[in-house]
């Protein structure tokens, strides 16, 4: 089961206006909230653990390089996001909500993290059950006071913009995620990665194969 959908590339991207968010080179984590039970579970795109001491320990045993994420979440996001869910009128009709964050440090690359690095969480999406994804403009309006993914561009998704991202004009390490629609079923996303990142990733994979065969 994927807790977060796979984002397609820009080859067959929709037309229309969008917001382009910085795509951080970290690990995608979800955090699940219930109106009666509060924050109760979390995990990666492919797994889920109870947000209890036992669940946190089991998560750390499976994902040692992500072990700091719960502490960062409790310090920087848990209370503030809960406050939005409880006080903003739009969220009051939903029993279950989920946020998605990217976990990373200054030297994170391709899902690998340096233990000694300070880590952060960047909020980049919110899911309301059964509505679906909160729209990109609403996401910024409701959570701009928190460490949310940086918006780099607002406008039509053009071939020129795609080329500018790929060639490094926007100064991002990995790339961007473009999001359009107002919310729920009409939300769409495409990702654009920089040429420099793809070359770095290609070289890293080549080095791993060389290490494997030596």
C-alpha positions in Angstrom: 0.0 0.0 0.0 1.2 3.5 -0.9 0.2 6.1 1.6 1.2 8.8 -0.9 0.6 8.6 -4.6 3.4 8.4 -7.2 3.8 11.8 -8.9 4.2 11.6 -12.7 6.8 13.5 -14.6 6.0 16.6 -16.7 5.8 14.8 -20.2 2.0 14.7 -20.2 1.3 17.5 -17.8 -2.1 19.1 -17.6 -2.6 22.6 -18.8 -3.6 25.4 -16.5 -2.3 27.4 -13.6 -0.3 25.9 -10.8 1.8 26.5 -7.8 5.3 25.1 -8.0 6.7 23.9 -4.6 10.3 23.0 -3.9 10.9 19.2 -4.0 13.1 18.4 -1.1 15.6 15.5 -1.3 14.5 13.6 1.8 12.1 10.9 3.0 8.3 11.1 2.6 6.6 10.5 6.0 2.9 10.6 6.9 1.3 11.5 10.2 -2.3 10.5 11.0 -4.7 12.5 13.2 -8.2 11.6 14.5 -10.5 14.1 16.0 -11.1 11.8 19.0 -7.7 10.2 19.4 -5.3 12.9 18.2 -2.0 11.9 16.5 -2.1 8.1 16.5 0.0 6.7 13.7 2.8 7.5 11.3 5.2 5.9 8.8 6.9 6.0 5.4 5.1 5.9 2.0 4.9 2.1 2.4 4.4 1.3 6.1 2.6 2.5 9.2 3.3 2.3 12.9 1.4 3.3 16.0 2.5 6.6 17.5 3.2 5.0 20.8 6.5 4.3 22.6 6.3 0.7 21.3 5.5 1.8 17.8 8.2 4.4 17.7 10.7 1.8 18.8 9.6 -0.6 16.1 9.9 2.1 13.5 13.4 3.0 14.7 14.4 -0.6 14.4 13.2 -0.8 10.8 14.3 2.7 9.8 17.3 3.6 11.9 18.3 6.5 9.6 14.9 8.1 10.3 14.8 7.6 14.1 14.9 11.4 14.8 11.7 12.2 12.9 9.3 11.7 15.8 11.2 14.1 18.0 11.3 16.7 15.2 7.6 16.2 14.6 6.6 16.7 18.2 8.7 19.8 18.5 7.9 21.6 15.3 4.5 20.4 13.8 2.3 18.3 16.1 0.7 21.0 18.2 0.5 23.7 15.5 -1.1 21.4 12.9 -3.6 20.1 15.5 -4.5 23.7 16.2 -5.4 24.3 12.6 -7.5 21.2 12.4 -9.4 22.2 15.5 -9.8 25.9 14.9 -10.2 26.4 11.1 -13.8 25.9 10.2 -13.1 24.0 6.9 -11.5 21.1 8.8 -14.1 20.7 11.5 -16.3 18.4 9.3 -13.5 15.8 9.0 -12.9 13.1 11.5 -9.6 11.8 10.0 -6.8 13.9 8.5 -3.3 13.1 7.5 -0.3 15.3 6.7 2.7 14.5 4.6 6.2 15.8 5.3 9.7 15.5 3.9 12.3 14.6 6.5 15.8 15.8 5.6 19.1 17.3 6.8 21.7 19.5 5.0 23.5 16.5 3.6 20.6 14.2 2.8 20.7 12.7 -0.7 18.6 10.1 -2.4 16.8 9.0 0.8 20.0 8.7 2.8 20.7 10.9 5.8 23.7 11.7 7.9 23.2 10.8 11.5 25.0 13.9 12.9 23.0 16.3 10.7 20.2 18.4 12.3 17.0 17.3 10.7 13.8 19.2 9.7 10.3 18.3 8.5 8.8 20.2 5.6 5.0 19.9 5.4 3.9 19.6 1.7 0.4 18.0 1.6 -2.7 17.4 3.7 -5.3 14.7 3.1 -8.9 14.9 4.5 -10.8 11.6 4.6 -12.9 11.1 2.4 -12.5 14.4 0.6 -8.9 13.9 -0.7 -5.9 16.3 -1.0 -6.3 19.9 0.2 -5.8 22.2 -2.8 -2.4 23.9 -3.1 -3.7 27.5 -2.5 -5.6 26.4 0.6 -2.5 24.5 1.9 -0.5 27.7 1.8 -3.3 29.8 3.2 -3.9 27.5 6.2 -0.3 26.4 7.0 2.0 29.2 5.8 3.0 30.0 9.4 4.5 26.5 9.7 7.6 24.9 8.0 5.8 24.2 4.7 7.3 23.5 1.3 8.5 26.7 -0.4 6.5 28.1 -3.3 8.8 29.1 -6.1 6.3 30.0 -8.9 2.7 30.6 -9.6 1.3 30.7 -13.1 0.8 28.5 -16.2 2.8 25.3 -16.4 4.7 26.0 -19.6 7.5 24.3 -21.5 9.8 27.3 -20.7 9.1 26.9 -17.0 10.0 23.2 -17.1 13.2 24.0 -19.0 14.1 26.7 -16.5 13.7 24.3 -13.6 15.8 21.6 -15.3 18.6 24.0 -16.1 18.9 25.4 -12.5 17.3 28.8 -12.8 15.3 28.4 -9.6 18.2 27.3 -7.5 16.7 24.1 -6.1 18.8 21.0 -5.3 16.3 18.3 -6.6 13.5 20.1 -8.4 9.9 21.1 -8.0 6.4 19.6 -7.7 3.7 21.6 -9.6 0.2 21.4 -8.1 -3.1 22.6 -9.6 -6.7 22.3 -8.8 -8.8 23.5 -6.0 -8.9 20.4 -3.8 -10.2 16.8 -3.7 -10.6 14.9 -6.9 -9.4 17.8 -9.2 -6.0 18.2 -7.6 -3.2 17.3 -10.0 0.6 17.1 -9.6 3.7 16.7 -11.7 7.3 16.7 -10.7 10.3 18.3 -12.5 13.8 17.4 -11.5 17.0 19.4 -12.3 19.5 18.1 -14.8 22.2 18.5 -12.1 20.3 16.3 -9.7 19.7 13.6 -12.2 23.4 13.6 -13.2 24.4 13.4 -9.5 22.0 10.5 -9.0 23.3 8.7 -12.0 26.9 9.1 -10.8 25.9 7.9 -7.3 24.3 4.8 -8.8 27.3 4.1 -11.0 29.6 4.4 -7.9 27.4 1.9 -6.0 27.7 -0.6 -8.8 31.5 -0.2 -8.9 31.7 -0.8 -5.1 29.4 -3.8 -5.5 31.7 -5.5 -8.1 35.0 -4.6 -6.5 
